[in-house]
Each structure stands twice: as C-alpha cells, then as structure tokens.
Amino acid sequence: MDELKSIMEKFADSGWELIAAPARAWLEGRGSREALASAIRQADRECGSCGCELDPLYKKALELI
C-alpha cells in the first residue's frame, strides 16, 4: 500500500489533471478505484512511452489497485 500511495502522490503532483485529479481524490479517500484505473489507463495510452518518470508507474499502479 505504501508503494501505491507513493505513486499516487507522484501522479497528484504531476500537474497533469488527467491523472492528478483522480490521484488526489484517491489520496483523500473520495475517489473510486474504477475512475482512478480508467484515468491511469488513458494516461498510459496517451503518454506511456514518452520516456518520462511516470511511464513505468502507470502499469505498476494498475497492478497495485
């Protein structure tokens, strides 16, 4: 759970609202798992191979949630 929390904090701080908003909601205990997973899958499709530090975190987060 600590690893997932750490990933969600990185997503929340990313500045990319696609994943930042659902990650913040999850961290605050008000977001749904389904909405979070959907946002992460979309982020992975749109940016999952750009080479940034978030790329490997999308797949890892999906494994953990």
VEXDREN-2710 file (C-alpha; in Angstrom, 1 decimal):
% VEXDREN-2710
k/r/px/py/pz
1/MET/0.0/0.0/0.0
2/ASP/2.9/2.4/0.7
3/GLU/4.1/1.9/-2.9
4/LEU/0.7/2.7/-4.3
5/LYS/0.4/5.8/-2.1
6/SER/3.8/6.9/-3.3
7/ILE/2.8/6.5/-6.9
8/MET/-0.5/8.3/-6.3
9/GLU/1.4/11.2/-4.7
10/LYS/3.6/11.5/-7.8
11/PHE/0.6/11.5/-10.0
12/ALA/-1.1/14.1/-7.9
13/ASP/1.9/16.3/-8.1
14/SER/2.4/15.8/-11.8
15/GLY/0.4/18.8/-12.9
16/TRP/-1.4/16.7/-15.5
17/GLU/-5.0/16.9/-14.4
18/LEU/-5.9/13.7/-16.3
19/ILE/-4.1/11.7/-13.5
20/ALA/-3.6/14.4/-10.9
21/ALA/-7.3/14.9/-10.0
22/PRO/-8.2/11.2/-9.7
23/ALA/-5.0/10.5/-7.7
24/ARG/-5.8/13.4/-5.3
25/ALA/-9.3/12.1/-4.9
26/TRP/-8.0/8.6/-4.1
27/LEU/-5.5/10.0/-1.6
28/GLU/-8.3/11.9/0.1
29/GLY/-10.4/8.8/0.3
30/ARG/-13.1/10.1/-2.0
31/GLY/-12.2/8.7/-5.4
32/SER/-13.4/5.4/-6.9
33/ARG/-11.0/2.7/-7.9
34/GLU/-12.7/2.4/-11.3
35/ALA/-12.3/6.1/-12.0
36/LEU/-8.7/6.0/-11.0
37/ALA/-7.9/2.9/-13.1
38/SER/-9.7/4.5/-16.1
39/ALA/-7.6/7.7/-15.8
40/ILE/-4.4/5.7/-15.4
41/ARG/-5.1/3.5/-18.5
42/GLN/-5.9/6.7/-20.5
43/ALA/-2.7/8.3/-19.3
44/ASP/-0.7/5.2/-20.3
45/ARG/-2.3/5.2/-23.8
46/GLU/-1.6/8.9/-24.3
47/CYS/1.8/9.2/-22.7
48/GLY/3.0/5.8/-21.5
49/SER/6.0/5.7/-23.8
50/CYS/7.3/9.3/-23.8
51/GLY/10.2/8.5/-21.6
52/CYS/9.2/10.4/-18.5
53/GLU/9.5/9.1/-15.0
54/LEU/5.7/8.4/-14.9
55/ASP/5.7/5.9/-17.8
56/PRO/6.6/2.8/-15.7
57/LEU/4.3/3.9/-12.9
58/TYR/1.1/3.6/-14.9
59/LYS/1.4/-0.1/-15.3
60/LYS/2.7/-0.6/-11.7
61/ALA/-0.2/1.4/-10.3
62/LEU/-2.7/-0.7/-12.3
63/GLU/-1.2/-3.8/-10.8
64/LEU/-1.5/-2.5/-7.3
65/ILE/-5.0/-1.1/-7.3
END
